Amino acid sequence: MSGAPLNAFCVDLEEWWHICAADTPYTDPKTWDSAPPFVVKDTEILMRLLDEAGAKGTFLTVGWVAEKYPSLIKRLADAGHEIGCHTHYHRVVYEQTPEEFDADIGQCLKVLREISGQPVNSFRAPGFSMKREAFAYAYPILRKHGIEVDVSIVPAARDHGGVAGFTRDPFMLNIPATRWGPQNTMKCWPVSVMDFLGKTMPFSGGGYLRLFPMALVKHGYRQNHRAGRPGMSYIHPREVDTTQPRLKLPWKKYFKYYVGIAGCEGKLREVLKTFKFTTIADVLRHVRAWPEYDLVLRGSGARDGDIVPSTSARPVTSAHKVA
Ligand SMILES: [Zn+2]
């Protein structure tokens, strides 16, 4: 597979109760210490799968988990995996004030950088909750903290997050000067989606991966590869564990949260055998062209941002092809 298209294997490293926008007994972080822990043994399953395939991955980690299990993070870093940031307390981005988000990211990165010994410069929002309401403050704040790569945007409609019709290719985001810092740039890579039966939908992780037949998942990767675009998986440790306690959730959410867990490990093994996976940083090193987009602050509202194709950039003609 040496000349095969590259893909990033991304794990959102969190506990089994880290679910967004749901009322559970574990909504308050004060309850987390008393919850039965599963994250270490479940992450070890994912580490074994990656080892079997000779692949590396990026573990976007909840700071609280790293603080509680520092040796797990050290083992991941020592094994050559990349550590990224998934916030400290796994709160939906657009529900936080800019000040709360700033404090949470600072706390998370301090822990992750100290424990891993890595720069830790990639970020994913909990529940992919990066959408227009959060763009204007979240990107300047992330950049202020040294985040260089964001993998939070889903270019399709979703429950909490998702920007329908958004670009699917990695792009360079121009961030204007704000009270959070001077003008800067950040690489953004939207989560993989595919077109199927007239709809745009994710396929490479979560409930989609667990629900879809393997042939459809492979079709999703190949559709992206044909467009010269690397694929990106996303998986949570709990998704390979049938023994985890089950949360009481509204039926639709319950279905999406727990469907197909028994078959997930086998599907991941198959995906890892079929396609070539590595870290986010490694994939992005091979992206040759970076179309530019501008973060536009409309008016003075903190929740008034948009991301639009840059008017000042040179046009990119053979964009996104990976070398
Ligand atoms: Zn998460």
Residues whose N, C-alpha, C, O or C-beta is under 5 A from the ligand:
A	BS01	ZN	D12 E14 H18 P126 G127
